[in-house]
Amino acid sequence: MKTMQGRVVCATNDKTVAVEVTRLAPHPKYKRRVRMKKKYQAHDPDNVFKVGDVVRLEKSRPISKTKSFVALPVLKRNDLGIPMESQQPSPPPGEE
């Protein structure tokens, strides 16, 4: 299944969020990589996502005329139970 990652820019509709996906693509004339943005409508059945949340879009059957993606939460590195280096417990003073 095709998946993308983006940021929620609008969450006012019921069970729908607008997600902006940013990608790098070469400019047609100058061949320099530029950021290209595109908005997708995604299904959010429980209305859990708010503006600014990072979500994963997964392709699904067409839900309506404009919705053919389902919004899923993105697992952060912390959600996997792996502590970050800055969150490692420091040893007591004098022990190293």
Z-matrix of the N, CA and C atoms (Angstrom, degrees):
N
C 1 1.451
C 2 1.522 1 109.91
N 3 1.312 2 115.31 1 144.64
C 4 1.453 3 120.19 2 178.95
C 5 1.523 4 109.07 3 -78.39
N 6 1.337 5 116.37 4 131.73
C 7 1.456 6 120.61 5 177.03
C 8 1.524 7 109.27 6 -129.82
N 9 1.334 8 115.30 7 148.84
C 10 1.462 9 122.65 8 176.92
C 11 1.513 10 107.59 9 -138.97
N 12 1.312 11 115.98 10 165.06
C 13 1.453 12 120.84 11 178.61
C 14 1.519 13 108.22 12 -126.78
N 15 1.341 14 116.01 13 136.97
C 16 1.451 15 119.74 14 -179.07
C 17 1.515 16 111.71 15 -157.25
N 18 1.340 17 115.21 16 -175.28
C 19 1.451 18 122.16 17 -176.92
C 20 1.519 19 109.24 18 -115.27
N 21 1.338 20 117.04 19 137.28
C 22 1.457 21 122.35 20 179.03
C 23 1.529 22 108.89 21 -71.44
N 24 1.339 23 116.20 22 126.07
C 25 1.466 24 120.49 23 179.81
C 26 1.523 25 111.98 24 -111.72
N 27 1.329 26 118.42 25 -17.08
C 28 1.459 27 121.32 26 178.89
C 29 1.520 28 108.37 27 -150.95
N 30 1.333 29 116.54 28 129.95
C 31 1.463 30 120.89 29 -179.06
C 32 1.525 31 110.78 30 -134.12
N 33 1.335 32 118.07 31 29.63
C 34 1.461 33 120.58 32 -175.37
C 35 1.525 34 113.12 33 -82.78
N 36 1.325 35 118.17 34 -27.87
C 37 1.461 36 120.39 35 -178.93
C 38 1.523 37 111.20 36 -76.71
N 39 1.334 38 115.95 37 154.07
C 40 1.455 39 121.38 38 179.95
C 41 1.530 40 109.39 39 -75.69
N 42 1.322 41 116.84 40 125.89
C 43 1.460 42 125.05 41 177.71
C 44 1.532 43 114.00 42 62.45
N 45 1.326 44 117.52 43 19.78
C 46 1.457 45 121.15 44 179.84
C 47 1.524 46 109.76 45 -138.84
N 48 1.326 47 116.16 46 138.46
C 49 1.457 48 121.14 47 172.99
C 50 1.523 49 108.15 48 -128.43
N 51 1.334 50 115.65 49 146.12
C 52 1.458 51 121.12 50 173.56
C 53 1.520 52 107.31 51 -97.12
N 54 1.321 53 116.02 52 125.66
C 55 1.455 54 121.75 53 -175.37
C 56 1.527 55 108.55 54 -118.49
N 57 1.336 56 116.31 55 129.65
C 58 1.455 57 121.49 56 178.26
C 59 1.526 58 108.89 57 -98.67
N 60 1.332 59 115.81 58 120.94
C 61 1.457 60 122.38 59 -179.38
C 62 1.522 61 107.99 60 -106.51
N 63 1.328 62 116.18 61 127.15
C 64 1.464 63 122.02 62 179.66
C 65 1.521 64 108.49 63 -108.32
N 66 1.342 65 115.86 64 134.39
C 67 1.460 66 120.66 65 177.72
C 68 1.516 67 108.88 66 -138.11
N 69 1.318 68 116.47 67 159.96
C 70 1.461 69 121.82 68 176.14
C 71 1.522 70 108.43 69 -99.71
N 72 1.340 71 116.08 70 130.61
C 73 1.453 72 120.96 71 179.52
C 74 1.526 73 108.61 72 -141.16
N 75 1.324 74 117.73 73 150.14
C 76 1.465 75 118.71 74 179.27
C 77 1.527 76 111.24 75 -71.95
N 78 1.329 77 116.11 76 140.02
C 79 1.462 78 121.29 77 176.76
C 80 1.529 79 108.14 78 -65.84
N 81 1.346 80 118.62 79 137.53
C 82 1.468 81 119.97 80 -175.59
C 83 1.530 82 114.12 81 -59.11
N 84 1.320 83 117.27 82 -35.61
C 85 1.467 84 119.72 83 -177.05
C 86 1.520 85 112.94 84 -98.27
N 87 1.333 86 116.71 85 -45.65
C 88 1.458 87 120.66 86 -171.45
C 89 1.526 88 113.79 87 -93.23
N 90 1.318 89 118.01 88 -9.91
C 91 1.470 90 124.17 89 176.71
C 92 1.520 91 114.31 90 62.73
N 93 1.323 92 117.26 91 11.11
C 94 1.453 93 120.37 92 176.16
C 95 1.530 94 107.43 93 -84.85
N 96 1.319 95 117.51 94 144.52
C 97 1.465 96 120.11 95 -179.63
C 98 1.522 97 109.38 96 -75.61
N 99 1.318 98 115.67 97 126.41
C 100 1.453 99 121.91 98 179.87
C 101 1.519 100 109.31 99 -124.84
N 102 1.329 101 115.62 100 155.99
C 103 1.465 102 120.14 101 178.46
C 104 1.521 103 109.21 102 -80.83
N 105 1.320 104 116.38 103 129.45
C 106 1.455 105 122.06 104 176.81
C 107 1.530 106 106.42 105 -117.09
N 108 1.330 107 116.39 106 134.20
C 109 1.460 108 121.17 107 -179.41
C 110 1.512 109 109.79 108 -115.55
N 111 1.325 110 115.27 109 145.10
C 112 1.456 111 120.68 110 175.43
C 113 1.522 112 108.43 111 -145.90
N 114 1.334 113 115.86 112 141.26
C 115 1.461 114 120.52 113 179.75
C 116 1.527 115 109.59 114 -101.92
N 117 1.324 116 115.16 115 137.58
C 118 1.454 117 122.69 116 176.95
C 119 1.518 118 108.50 117 -123.64
N 120 1.330 119 116.56 118 145.70
C 121 1.461 120 121.77 119 171.99
C 122 1.527 121 106.97 120 -91.28
N 123 1.322 122 116.87 121 131.01
C 124 1.462 123 121.19 122 -177.34
C 125 1.518 124 109.98 123 -128.73
N 126 1.326 125 115.23 124 150.81
C 127 1.466 126 122.26 125 -178.78
C 128 1.519 127 109.73 126 -82.97
N 129 1.323 128 116.80 127 129.04
C 130 1.464 129 124.28 128 178.09
C 131 1.523 130 106.48 129 -130.27
N 132 1.337 131 118.32 130 84.22
C 133 1.471 132 120.30 131 -170.09
C 134 1.518 133 114.95 132 -61.99
N 135 1.338 134 118.81 133 -28.79
C 136 1.465 135 120.75 134 -176.36
C 137 1.522 136 113.08 135 -103.37
N 138 1.326 137 118.15 136 4.47
C 139 1.473 138 122.78 137 -178.87
C 140 1.532 139 111.42 138 52.61
N 141 1.331 140 116.70 139 48.95
C 142 1.464 141 120.20 140 -177.26
C 143 1.525 142 112.78 141 -94.52
N 144 1.326 143 118.84 142 -20.72
C 145 1.460 144 120.86 143 -174.76
C 146 1.515 145 111.31 144 -90.71
N 147 1.326 146 115.11 145 140.26
C 148 1.460 147 122.71 146 179.21
C 149 1.525 148 108.60 147 -115.09
N 150 1.323 149 117.02 148 169.53
C 151 1.462 150 122.11 149 178.96
C 152 1.527 151 108.96 150 -62.41
N 153 1.325 152 116.10 151 131.41
C 154 1.454 153 121.49 152 179.66
C 155 1.511 154 113.85 153 100.61
N 156 1.321 155 118.74 154 -15.07
C 157 1.462 156 121.02 155 179.09
C 158 1.524 157 110.20 156 -69.92
N 159 1.333 158 116.11 157 145.78
C 160 1.455 159 121.21 158 174.74
C 161 1.522 160 107.23 159 -95.43
N 162 1.336 161 115.87 160 127.47
C 163 1.464 162 120.91 161 -176.60
C 164 1.525 163 109.90 162 -129.18
N 165 1.320 164 114.30 163 162.40
C 166 1.457 165 121.97 164 174.21
C 167 1.516 166 107.50 165 -107.13
N 168 1.319 167 117.74 166 131.20
C 169 1.452 168 122.30 167 178.51
C 170 1.520 169 108.83 168 -99.92
N 171 1.322 170 115.85 169 130.07
C 172 1.455 171 120.61 170 178.49
C 173 1.520 172 108.80 171 -120.81
N 174 1.316 173 116.42 172 131.78
C 175 1.456 174 122.16 173 -178.31
C 176 1.530 175 109.36 174 -64.81
N 177 1.337 176 115.96 175 140.55
C 178 1.460 177 120.92 176 178.13
C 179 1.520 178 108.51 177 -145.24
N 180 1.293 179 116.14 178 -173.89
C 181 1.464 180 120.06 179 176.46
C 182 1.520 181 108.20 180 -66.81
N 183 1.322 182 118.81 181 156.07
C 184 1.471 183 119.47 182 178.39
C 185 1.526 184 111.05 183 -62.85
N 186 1.329 185 115.92 184 125.20
C 187 1.461 186 121.33 185 -178.80
C 188 1.523 187 109.67 186 -93.22
N 189 1.333 188 116.51 187 -34.85
C 190 1.461 189 121.41 188 174.57
C 191 1.529 190 106.77 189 -150.60
N 192 1.319 191 116.39 190 -167.49
C 193 1.462 192 119.86 191 -177.95
C 194 1.529 193 112.03 192 -60.90
N 195 1.320 194 117.38 193 -38.61
C 196 1.470 195 120.61 194 -176.01
C 197 1.521 196 113.89 195 -109.86
N 198 1.338 197 119.22 196 -10.52
C 199 1.468 198 121.36 197 -176.04
C 200 1.518 199 111.03 198 -103.10
N 201 1.337 200 115.86 199 118.72
C 202 1.460 201 119.75 200 172.51
C 203 1.531 202 110.63 201 -138.35
N 204 1.338 203 116.66 202 19.68
C 205 1.462 204 122.74 203 176.47
C 206 1.519 205 109.53 204 -126.67
N 207 1.323 206 115.65 205 153.80
C 208 1.461 207 122.51 206 174.82
C 209 1.522 208 107.26 207 -115.84
N 210 1.333 209 116.61 208 131.85
C 211 1.467 210 121.54 209 179.57
C 212 1.523 211 109.64 210 -85.30
N 213 1.326 212 116.05 211 128.89
C 214 1.457 213 122.57 212 178.80
C 215 1.522 214 108.93 213 -126.88
N 216 1.338 215 117.44 214 149.32
C 217 1.466 216 118.67 215 179.53
C 218 1.522 217 111.01 216 -68.96
N 219 1.330 218 115.66 217 150.08
C 220 1.463 219 121.94 218 177.43
C 221 1.509 220 107.76 219 -92.89
N 222 1.337 221 116.35 220 129.25
C 223 1.456 222 120.00 221 176.69
C 224 1.514 223 108.56 222 -78.68
N 225 1.309 224 115.91 223 121.01
C 226 1.455 225 120.46 224 175.64
C 227 1.513 226 108.17 225 -81.41
N 228 1.325 227 115.69 226 165.85
C 229 1.460 228 119.73 227 -179.39
C 230 1.517 229 110.91 228 -62.14
N 231 1.343 230 117.15 229 -34.10
C 232 1.463 231 120.66 230 179.55
C 233 1.522 232 111.74 231 -68.42
N 234 1.335 233 118.07 232 -31.64
C 235 1.453 234 120.85 233 -178.50
C 236 1.524 235 111.95 234 -67.36
N 237 1.323 236 117.27 235 -17.17
C 238 1.454 237 120.75 236 179.77
C 239 1.520 238 111.99 237 -83.50
N 240 1.341 239 117.18 238 -4.33
C 241 1.450 240 120.32 239 179.45
C 242 1.516 241 113.60 240 88.09
N 243 1.328 242 117.36 241 9.22
C 244 1.460 243 120.93 242 179.43
C 245 1.519 244 107.60 243 -96.40
N 246 1.340 245 118.93 244 115.05
C 247 1.462 246 119.12 245 -179.42
C 248 1.522 247 110.99 246 -70.84
N 249 1.317 248 115.17 247 142.21
C 250 1.454 249 120.42 248 176.62
C 251 1.527 250 108.38 249 -74.09
N 252 1.348 251 116.88 250 162.51
C 253 1.461 252 120.42 251 -178.69
C 254 1.520 253 111.22 252 -61.20
N 255 1.333 254 116.94 253 -36.87
C 256 1.460 255 119.61 254 -178.60
C 257 1.522 256 111.85 255 -72.35
N 258 1.331 257 117.50 256 -14.82
C 259 1.454 258 120.68 257 -178.78
C 260 1.523 259 112.19 258 -100.35
N 261 1.345 260 117.78 259 5.11
C 262 1.451 261 120.74 260 177.85
C 263 1.522 262 108.79 261 -66.90
N 264 1.318 263 118.31 262 135.95
C 265 1.466 264 118.43 263 177.55
C 266 1.530 265 109.89 264 -65.61
N 267 1.319 266 115.02 265 131.74
C 268 1.461 267 118.62 266 -179.79
C 269 1.520 268 109.47 267 -82.04
N 270 1.352 269 116.66 268 144.82
C 271 1.475 270 118.85 269 179.22
C 272 1.523 271 110.17 270 -70.16
N 273 1.331 272 116.96 271 154.90
C 274 1.464 273 119.94 272 178.06
C 275 1.522 274 110.95 273 -60.56
N 276 1.325 275 117.46 274 154.60
C 277 1.471 276 119.68 275 -179.66
C 278 1.513 277 111.85 276 -58.80
N 279 1.323 278 116.56 277 139.39
C 280 1.454 279 121.67 278 179.21
C 281 1.525 280 113.42 279 93.56
N 282 1.328 281 118.29 280 -14.27
C 283 1.470 282 121.72 281 179.39
C 284 1.514 283 108.61 282 -110.56
N 285 1.318 284 117.52 283 127.29
C 286 1.462 285 121.14 284 174.55
C 287 1.482 286 110.32 285 -158.47
